[in-house]
């Protein structure tokens, strides 16, 4: 994207990965080498902010626990899913339902060979560190976790139940596989299908993704990128793939701000 003599490259990332992802596509590697700033959703090189946000938003107060906040049937399903991953309920009973859902999904993806430590953002941050490239983040850990914590107890339990069901029947693993393959291929039709998979329907997960993960965050991200463009230098902006897709994706929102946005590959 360009405007007013300024240039930025928007790159959709996936938050987990494997070594075969790298090097990235030649177009992405060239853009990254040309960048003066690497911009990510969250600079995860230090855990301190994330741990504080986790304590604030993801854990129950001492003496409280998840058994008091979800139905017995949900608790039984959760116990079974945790056991399958070699995790005891007692060790995570202080965590809220949405956080346990995300934890279980992460563990399932690890079993498929996709690790957060190999995710694209981690690779971008490591590359920036080696080259001495400046890094900017669009959000904070507190903001991101507060979005999940904004679910009321009923919504949070539905989010957990949907995740448990998707892990049990394999649909979540298949959806993740399709998203990763679409990311690797860059195929426009496959990418559109990824967005539909994530946002279509009346499920709690789809509604949360539409309204909060994308609907609330994308306009704020576009404003932040616009501001960073004014500071000069070439930007390489790596954000989750879904943020670049659809009528309310970052390319469309930045075009509305007057930038020329063109697909490179």
BELUR-V141984 format. One record per residue. N is the residue number from 1. SS is DSSP state (~ for helix, > for strand, _ for the rest). PHI is phi in whole degrees, 0 to 359 (* if undefined). Layout:
n->[N N]
ss->[SS SS]
phi->[PHI PHI]
//
This chain:
n->[1 2 3 4 5 6 7 8 9 10 11 12 13 14 15 16 17 18 19 20 21 22 23 24 25 26 27 28 29 30 31 32 33 34 35 36 37 38 39 40 41 42 43 44 45 46 47 48 49 50 51 52 53 54 55 56 57 58 59 60 61 62 63 64 65 66 67 68 69 70 71 72 73 74 75 76 77 78 79 80 81 82 83 84 85 86 87 88 89 90 91 92 93 94 95 96 97 98 99 100 101 102 103 104 105 106 107 108 109 110 111 112 113 114 115 116 117 118 119 120 121 122 123 124 125 126 127 128 129 130 131 132 133 134 135 136 137 138 139 140 141 142 143 144 145 146 147 148 149 150 151 152 153 154 155 156 157 158 159 160 161 162 163 164 165 166 167 168 169 170 171 172 173 174 175 176 177 178 179 180 181 182 183 184 185 186 187 188 189 190 191 192 193 194 195 196 197 198 199 200 201 202 203 204 205 206 207 208 209 210 211 212 213 214 215 216 217 218 219 220 221 222 223 224 225 226 227 228 229 230 231 232 233 234 235 236 237 238 239 240 241 242 243 244 245 246 247 248 249 250 251 252 253 254 255 256 257 258 259 260 261 262 263 264 265]
ss->[_ > > _ _ > > > > > > > > _ _ _ > _ ~ ~ ~ _ _ _ _ ~ ~ ~ ~ ~ ~ ~ ~ ~ _ _ > > > > _ _ _ _ _ _ _ ~ ~ ~ ~ ~ ~ ~ ~ ~ ~ _ > _ _ _ _ _ _ ~ ~ ~ _ _ _ ~ ~ ~ ~ ~ ~ ~ ~ ~ ~ ~ ~ ~ _ _ _ _ ~ ~ ~ ~ _ _ > _ ~ ~ ~ ~ ~ ~ ~ ~ ~ ~ ~ ~ ~ ~ ~ _ _ _ > ~ ~ ~ _ ~ ~ ~ ~ ~ ~ ~ ~ ~ ~ ~ ~ _ _ > > > > _ _ _ ~ ~ ~ ~ ~ ~ ~ ~ ~ _ _ _ ~ ~ ~ ~ ~ ~ ~ ~ ~ ~ ~ ~ ~ ~ ~ ~ ~ _ ~ ~ ~ ~ ~ ~ ~ ~ ~ ~ ~ ~ ~ ~ ~ _ _ ~ ~ ~ ~ ~ ~ ~ ~ ~ ~ ~ ~ _ _ _ _ ~ ~ ~ ~ ~ ~ ~ ~ ~ ~ ~ _ _ ~ ~ ~ ~ ~ ~ ~ ~ ~ ~ ~ ~ ~ _ _ _ _ _ > > > > > > ~ ~ ~ ~ _ _ _ _ _ ~ ~ ~ ~ ~ ~ ~ _ _ _ > _ _ _ _ _]
phi->[* 211 176 61 78 252 227 217 246 264 227 281 248 241 278 233 194 215 299 293 292 239 295 286 306 307 297 291 296 295 297 294 295 278 280 268 224 255 244 231 301 212 278 262 291 242 274 302 296 294 296 297 294 296 298 285 247 255 241 283 295 308 92 257 193 295 300 277 239 229 293 305 295 296 298 296 295 297 301 296 295 295 301 299 264 76 243 276 299 301 286 233 294 275 266 282 303 297 289 295 300 293 298 296 297 299 295 295 293 299 297 274 98 258 244 297 295 257 295 295 299 299 294 296 293 296 297 299 296 293 269 73 282 291 240 233 246 273 222 236 299 298 296 297 287 296 299 295 289 285 295 284 304 293 296 297 292 298 301 295 298 296 294 300 295 293 287 292 267 85 291 291 298 293 297 296 299 296 296 293 295 296 298 291 275 71 291 297 295 295 294 299 294 298 297 298 304 277 237 280 95 253 293 299 296 295 296 296 296 297 280 250 298 249 301 276 279 302 299 293 297 300 296 295 296 303 295 295 300 288 270 88 85 274 257 245 254 253 228 311 311 299 293 262 254 86 293 251 282 301 303 293 294 286 298 295 272 101 275 272 244 233 280 270 206]
//
